[in-house]
Amino acid sequence: MAYVDWRMQGPEITSCNCDWGCPCQFNALPTRGDCRAAVAMHIDKGHFGKTKLDGLNWVGIFAWPKAIHLGNGEVMAIVDERADADQRDAILKILTGQETVPGATIFNVFAATFTKVHPPLFKPIEFHADMEKRKGGVRVAGVIDATIDPIRNPITGAEHRARVSLPQGFEYHEAEYASGTVKAGKPIVHDWSGRHAHIAMLNITTNGVAA
């Protein structure tokens, strides 16, 4: 089957309600039994067919009652209000796992686990990320406010650096791990601090994560 050629490159920040490290990254069950997460990306360079996506941001807010693979999840996407109609349609098709080789990307894998998909929002998205410093944040007024900072030694307060490599990962091949704080309102409520977060430079395509 032929798929639309697409690619998104740029920094991504993620935070979830699990402890630092996130058991999902190691094929283990979530720390507290359920999984709640927020993901955001700035597209430095991207396209969907002939539609350019450069400079746009997007956010995904997720929740599952148990482990992700057990399903019954819910999701809401937020797309940069600066995107025109074609760009909005392109980003939403990518985020919902369409036009993707089955199982090749995090978007396609997650799509099969949702039973509730909330209508997307089109809002101004404030985004910043510094992979080297393990710092970043995303804010959509009235919807979500998330920040990530370095993990710190609980005794000395010194920054603790952890980098994880997943050569066969469907989200990233390498990420810097960090500590996240997230607050989000309805319809998917998030409220945590000092939990898992990571920053990665994504290079994700129709066929999966590029080398």
C-alpha positions as CSV (number, residue, x, y, z in Angstrom):
1,M,0.0,0.0,0.0
2,A,1.3,3.5,-0.9
3,Y,1.2,6.1,1.9
4,V,1.6,9.8,1.7
5,D,5.3,10.8,2.2
6,W,5.6,12.8,5.4
7,R,8.3,13.8,7.9
8,M,8.5,15.8,11.1
9,Q,11.9,16.9,12.6
10,G,12.4,18.9,15.8
11,P,12.4,18.9,19.6
12,E,9.8,17.0,21.5
13,I,9.0,17.1,25.2
14,T,7.1,14.4,27.1
15,S,6.0,14.0,30.6
16,C,3.9,11.2,32.2
17,N,2.6,10.3,35.7
18,C,5.1,7.5,36.2
19,D,8.3,7.7,38.2
20,W,11.5,8.9,36.5
21,G,12.5,6.5,33.8
22,C,9.0,5.5,32.7
23,P,8.4,1.8,32.8
24,C,7.0,1.8,29.2
25,Q,10.5,2.5,27.9
26,F,11.5,-0.9,29.3
27,N,8.3,-3.0,28.5
28,A,7.2,-2.8,32.1
29,L,3.8,-1.8,33.6
30,P,3.1,1.8,34.7
31,T,4.2,2.9,38.1
32,R,0.7,3.7,39.5
33,G,-1.3,1.3,37.4
34,D,-2.7,3.9,35.0
35,C,-0.9,6.0,32.3
36,R,-1.4,9.8,31.8
37,A,0.8,11.8,29.6
38,A,1.4,15.0,27.7
39,V,3.5,15.3,24.6
40,A,4.4,18.4,22.6
41,M,6.6,19.2,19.6
42,H,8.0,22.1,17.6
43,I,8.4,21.1,14.0
44,D,11.6,22.7,12.8
45,K,11.2,21.1,9.4
46,G,8.4,19.0,8.1
47,H,6.0,18.1,5.3
48,F,3.0,16.0,4.5
49,G,3.0,15.4,0.8
50,K,3.4,18.9,-0.7
51,T,2.1,20.6,2.5
52,K,4.9,22.3,4.5
53,L,4.8,22.1,8.3
54,D,7.9,24.1,9.2
55,G,7.6,26.2,12.4
56,L,4.4,24.8,13.7
57,N,3.7,23.3,17.2
58,W,1.3,20.6,18.4
59,V,0.4,19.0,21.7
60,G,-1.2,15.6,22.6
61,I,-2.9,15.0,25.9
62,F,-3.5,11.3,26.8
63,A,-4.9,9.1,29.5
64,W,-5.4,5.3,29.9
65,P,-7.0,3.6,32.9
66,K,-4.4,0.9,32.9
67,A,-1.3,0.1,30.8
68,I,-1.4,1.6,27.3
69,H,-1.6,-1.8,25.5
70,L,-4.8,-2.6,27.4
71,G,-6.6,0.2,25.7
72,N,-9.7,2.2,26.6
73,G,-7.6,5.4,26.4
74,E,-8.6,8.9,25.5
75,V,-6.8,11.6,23.7
76,M,-7.1,15.3,22.7
77,A,-4.9,17.0,20.1
78,I,-4.0,20.7,20.1
79,V,-2.7,22.1,16.8
80,D,-1.0,25.5,16.4
81,E,-3.7,28.1,15.5
82,R,-1.2,29.5,12.9
83,A,-1.7,26.4,10.8
84,D,-3.9,26.8,7.7
85,A,-6.6,24.3,6.8
86,D,-4.2,21.9,4.9
87,Q,-1.6,22.0,7.7
88,R,-4.2,21.3,10.3
89,D,-5.5,18.3,8.3
90,A,-1.9,17.1,7.8
91,I,-0.9,17.2,11.4
92,L,-4.1,15.6,12.6
93,K,-3.7,12.8,10.1
94,I,-0.1,12.2,11.4
95,L,-1.1,12.3,15.1
96,T,-4.0,9.9,14.5
97,G,-1.7,7.4,12.9
98,Q,-3.0,7.7,9.4
99,E,-0.8,7.5,6.3
100,T,1.7,5.5,8.3
101,V,3.2,2.0,8.0
102,P,1.4,-0.1,10.6
103,G,3.2,-0.1,13.9
104,A,6.0,2.2,12.6
105,T,5.3,5.2,14.8
106,I,4.1,6.1,18.3
107,F,1.1,7.8,16.7
108,N,0.0,4.7,14.8
109,V,0.6,2.4,17.8
110,F,-1.4,4.6,20.2
111,A,-4.3,5.1,17.7
112,A,-5.4,1.5,18.2
113,T,-5.7,2.0,22.0
114,F,-8.2,4.9,22.1
115,T,-11.9,4.5,22.7
116,K,-12.5,8.3,23.1
117,V,-11.1,10.9,20.8
118,H,-12.0,14.5,21.9
119,P,-12.4,17.1,19.2
120,P,-9.1,18.8,18.4
121,L,-8.4,22.4,19.5
122,F,-6.6,25.1,17.5
123,K,-4.9,27.4,19.9
124,P,-1.7,29.4,20.3
125,I,1.0,27.1,21.7
126,E,4.0,28.3,23.6
127,F,6.9,25.8,23.3
128,H,10.5,25.8,24.3
129,A,13.1,23.0,24.7
130,D,16.8,22.7,25.4
131,M,17.9,19.1,25.1
132,E,21.4,19.8,26.5
133,K,20.1,21.5,29.6
134,R,17.1,19.1,30.0
135,K,14.7,22.0,30.2
136,G,11.6,22.8,28.4
137,G,7.9,23.6,28.6
138,V,4.6,24.0,26.8
139,R,1.7,26.2,27.5
140,V,-1.7,26.5,26.0
141,A,-3.7,29.1,27.9
142,G,-6.6,27.6,29.8
143,V,-5.7,24.0,28.7
144,I,-2.2,22.8,29.8
145,D,0.9,24.1,31.4
146,A,3.9,21.7,31.5
147,T,7.6,22.2,32.4
148,I,10.5,19.9,32.5
149,D,13.8,20.3,34.4
150,P,16.8,18.2,35.2
151,I,16.4,15.3,37.6
152,R,18.2,16.3,40.9
153,N,20.0,14.2,43.5
154,P,17.6,14.2,46.5
155,I,20.5,14.6,49.0
156,T,22.8,17.1,47.3
157,G,20.5,18.8,44.8
158,A,23.0,18.3,42.1
159,E,21.7,17.7,38.5
160,H,21.6,14.0,37.6
161,R,21.9,13.2,33.9
162,A,20.4,10.1,32.3
163,R,20.3,9.4,28.6
164,V,18.4,6.5,27.1
165,S,19.0,4.9,23.7
166,L,16.3,2.9,22.0
167,P,17.7,1.7,18.6
168,Q,14.3,0.2,17.6
169,G,12.2,2.9,19.3
170,F,9.0,4.1,17.5
171,E,9.1,7.5,19.1
172,Y,12.9,8.3,19.3
173,H,16.3,6.6,19.2
174,E,17.8,8.7,22.0
175,A,16.4,11.0,24.6
176,E,17.6,12.9,27.7
177,Y,15.5,12.1,30.8
178,A,14.2,14.8,33.1
179,S,11.6,15.6,35.7
180,G,8.2,16.9,34.7
181,T,5.4,19.0,36.2
182,V,2.1,19.1,34.3
183,K,-1.3,20.7,35.0
184,A,-4.1,20.2,32.5
185,G,-7.8,20.9,32.8
186,K,-10.9,19.2,31.3
187,P,-11.6,17.0,29.4
188,I,-8.3,15.2,30.4
189,V,-7.1,16.3,33.8
190,H,-3.4,16.1,34.7
191,D,-1.8,17.2,37.9
192,W,1.7,16.0,38.9
193,S,5.2,17.2,39.6
194,G,8.5,15.4,39.9
195,R,7.5,12.6,37.6
196,H,9.1,11.2,34.4
197,A,9.9,13.5,31.5
198,H,12.2,13.4,28.4
199,I,13.4,15.5,25.6
200,A,14.2,14.1,22.2
201,M,15.0,15.4,18.8
202,L,12.5,13.7,16.7
203,N,13.0,12.7,13.1
204,I,9.9,10.7,12.4
205,T,8.4,9.6,9.0
206,T,5.8,7.6,7.2
207,N,8.1,4.5,7.8
208,G,9.1,5.2,11.4
209,V,12.0,6.9,13.2
210,A,14.7,7.8,10.8
211,A,18.3,7.0,11.6
